Amino acid sequence: MGYTEVVPRMISQRELRNNSAEVMNAVEGGETMIVSRNGVPVAELRPIPHRALVPTAELRRAGADGARIDYAAMREEMDELFGEDRIGG
């Protein structure tokens, strides 16, 4: 039985300051680092997950064919489930 989790590399605040481009390139490449000040861990640098962005026009087209909402029926159902005075009035 072995460890499969990679231990983040510890770097000092000074190393981050002096080698910021190198550190950022490593993080961009998938590496996680712990930044320490006076030997005490204070921050974690890690890559952010990349998300696929969908253009607004494409979302509008996709939603155009979606189900229509009957707001009056929805309100009636909400009143039955939760009572008409659920909003404090």
One Martini backbone bead per residue (centre of mass of N, CA, C, O) as a GRO file, in nm:
protein
   89
    1MET     BB    1   0.095   0.037   0.025
    2GLY     BB    2   0.048   0.367  -0.108
    3TYR     BB    3   0.102   0.678  -0.209
    4THR     BB    4  -0.091   0.914  -0.431
    5GLU     BB    5  -0.035   1.180  -0.305
    6VAL     BB    6   0.075   1.494  -0.360
    7VAL     BB    7   0.310   1.695  -0.224
    8PRO     BB    8   0.346   2.003  -0.168
    9ARG     BB    9   0.543   2.261  -0.230
   10MET     BB   10   0.771   2.445  -0.040
   11ILE     BB   11   0.771   2.804  -0.010
   12SER     BB   12   0.890   3.106   0.019
   13GLN     BB   13   0.833   3.432   0.007
   14ARG     BB   14   1.102   3.496  -0.131
   15GLU     BB   15   1.076   3.295  -0.365
   16LEU     BB   16   0.824   3.420  -0.481
   17ARG     BB   17   0.943   3.700  -0.533
   18ASN     BB   18   1.209   3.609  -0.701
   19ASN     BB   19   1.022   3.358  -0.867
   20SER     BB   20   0.736   3.418  -0.992
   21ALA     BB   21   0.738   3.307  -1.282
   22GLU     BB   22   0.817   3.016  -1.212
   23VAL     BB   23   0.585   2.961  -1.018
   24MET     BB   24   0.349   3.024  -1.215
   25ASN     BB   25   0.426   2.809  -1.423
   26ALA     BB   26   0.390   2.568  -1.233
   27VAL     BB   27   0.094   2.619  -1.167
   28GLU     BB   28  -0.007   2.619  -1.460
   29GLY     BB   29   0.108   2.309  -1.481
   30GLY     BB   30  -0.031   2.188  -1.181
   31GLU     BB   31   0.105   2.298  -0.937
   32THR     BB   32   0.137   2.287  -0.584
   33MET     BB   33   0.177   2.547  -0.328
   34ILE     BB   34   0.345   2.641  -0.031
   35VAL     BB   35   0.347   2.933   0.160
   36SER     BB   36   0.600   3.084   0.361
   37ARG     BB   37   0.649   3.245   0.688
   38ASN     BB   38   0.887   3.176   0.889
   39GLY     BB   39   0.795   2.855   0.838
   40VAL     BB   40   0.489   2.935   0.796
   41PRO     BB   41   0.204   2.849   0.671
   42VAL     BB   42  -0.015   3.083   0.456
   43ALA     BB   43  -0.035   2.947   0.159
   44GLU     BB   44  -0.204   2.850  -0.152
   45LEU     BB   45  -0.095   2.737  -0.467
   46ARG     BB   46  -0.330   2.689  -0.740
   47PRO     BB   47  -0.498   2.575  -0.983
   48ILE     BB   48  -0.752   2.654  -1.180
   49PRO     BB   49  -1.027   2.555  -1.311
   50HIS     BB   50  -1.131   2.479  -1.625
   51ARG     BB   51  -1.389   2.639  -1.805
   52ALA     BB   52  -1.647   2.625  -2.013
   53LEU     BB   53  -1.756   2.870  -2.223
   54VAL     BB   54  -2.076   3.007  -2.292
   55PRO     BB   55  -2.237   3.176  -2.501
   56THR     BB   56  -2.514   3.364  -2.473
   57ALA     BB   57  -2.648   3.296  -2.744
   58GLU     BB   58  -2.647   2.989  -2.695
   59LEU     BB   59  -2.826   2.990  -2.443
   60ARG     BB   60  -3.073   3.118  -2.575
   61ARG     BB   61  -3.119   2.898  -2.785
   62ALA     BB   62  -3.151   2.662  -2.583
   63GLY     BB   63  -3.397   2.806  -2.421
   64ALA     BB   64  -3.615   2.851  -2.648
   65ASP     BB   65  -3.704   2.524  -2.638
   66GLY     BB   66  -3.806   2.522  -2.370
   67ALA     BB   67  -3.987   2.524  -2.108
   68ARG     BB   68  -4.278   2.653  -2.002
   69ILE     BB   69  -4.396   2.885  -1.761
   70ASP     BB   70  -4.661   2.874  -1.524
   71TYR     BB   71  -4.694   3.112  -1.291
   72ALA     BB   72  -4.980   3.072  -1.178
   73ALA     BB   73  -4.950   2.769  -1.115
   74MET     BB   74  -4.703   2.796  -0.937
   75ARG     BB   75  -4.831   2.979  -0.722
   76GLU     BB   76  -5.057   2.787  -0.641
   77GLU     BB   77  -4.869   2.558  -0.550
   78MET     BB   78  -4.717   2.721  -0.335
   79ASP     BB   79  -4.965   2.791  -0.162
   80GLU     BB   80  -5.035   2.497  -0.095
   81LEU     BB   81  -4.757   2.418   0.036
   82PHE     BB   82  -4.691   2.714   0.213
   83GLY     BB   83  -4.877   2.936   0.184
   84GLU     BB   84  -4.978   3.268   0.141
   85ASP     BB   85  -4.787   3.388   0.403
   86ARG     BB   86  -4.468   3.324   0.341
   87ILE     BB   87  -4.373   3.651   0.291
   88GLY     BB   88  -4.495   3.835   0.530
   89GLY     BB   89  -4.819   3.930   0.446
   0.00000   0.00000   0.00000
